[in-house]
Amino acid sequence: MANPGEYTQRAYLNGKLDLSQAEAVADLIASTNQASHQLAISQLRGGISTELSRLREQLLRLTSLLELELDFSDHEDLEFADRTELLQLTNKIENRIATLAHSFETGQAIKQGVPVAIVGKTNVGKSTLLNRLLKDERAIVSDIHGTTRDTIEDTIDINGITFRFIDTAGIRQTTDQIEQIGISRTYQTIDRARIILWIIDALPSTTEQEDIEARCQGKSLIIVCNKSDKGVTVANATFSIRYSAFLQISAKTGQGIDELETAIYQAANIPDLSENDVIINNARHYEALQRAHTSIIHVLEGLHNELSADLLSEDLRQTLDILAEITGEQITPQETLNNIFQHFCVGK
């Protein structure tokens, strides 16, 4: 019997695929939505490889010019590399590496699903909303306060993107130790989420608003006024905090749910993907890009400090080697290869 990923590994070892393309095969097997499928196809066709090849060509040009100066080190006044042009090109490379590394957050959201926390006080309809979104009785619904004491998570697909909805324990003051643990997990979920659905069924107090605002910094906040079937309405003009959307819904009847799903999709801010888009979704690639970015920053600092060509060349070579790790052009340890290929087809 073939081992998991054995034929893909043979393709890599025989030069038919580079390492990033081989990893894309695993991503394609594991893809669970249209966006992750398209991202894997783009990588399999060499999207990342082509992008890194361009960067390495630019770095090689810079390195060759600097190293040519070293061959003529006896002539102190001789410079083959114009420092102004070198600085401009290095800035361009640094910006591109930073952009690729920054895309990892979007890539992970596409690959793993966008985490959406459903938060609010007890009995505002959080669990009812989760069930409505999932079209399934996933969470227990009760009039008893504090019914949900732990996080409940499930996924749905909206416009080709997977969203991970997490129902949380209602936020309130309580002496119940188990419920306190649940509320603590609610705050942890808010920290990890990309989008927050703040469910209300009345005008929240100033203290509650301030608490939500403090905990949702840097996240997309959607304020959802529930129980419109019971005549509950809250004017959005009463909120001083920043939010992505404000909606009046009824989780019980389904009124406003389509509009809510649209608002959630827009809040995720996932770009429309094309074959030419390069988005990083692999943790190994992200870690390498972070190291490459640190290395190219050293080059920029060296240029500003007017360091010699040999020191600049050393950092440029390090950047080149790190980028080569992603595609496997640099010698890859067997342990890394085993770790990559042994996860093929697991659970399939």
Protein Blocks (a to p, Z undefined) as FASTA:
>chain_A
ZZehklmmmmmmnopacfklmmmmmmmmmpcbfklmmmmmmmmnommmmmmmmmmmmmmm
mmmmmmmmmmmmmlmmbcfbdfklmmmmmmmmmmmmmmmmmmmmmmmmmmnopadddedd
ehiopmmmmmmmnopafbccdfbehkamcdcdddddeehiacdddddddddddfbfklmm
mmmmmmmmmmmpmbdcdddfbdcdfklmmmmmmmmgoiacddddehklnopacdfklpcb
dcfbdcdddfknopoklmmmmmmmmmnopacddfkbccdfbfklmmmmmmmmmmmmmmmm
mmmnopafklmmmmmmmmmmmmmmmnomaccdfklmmmmmmmgoghZZ
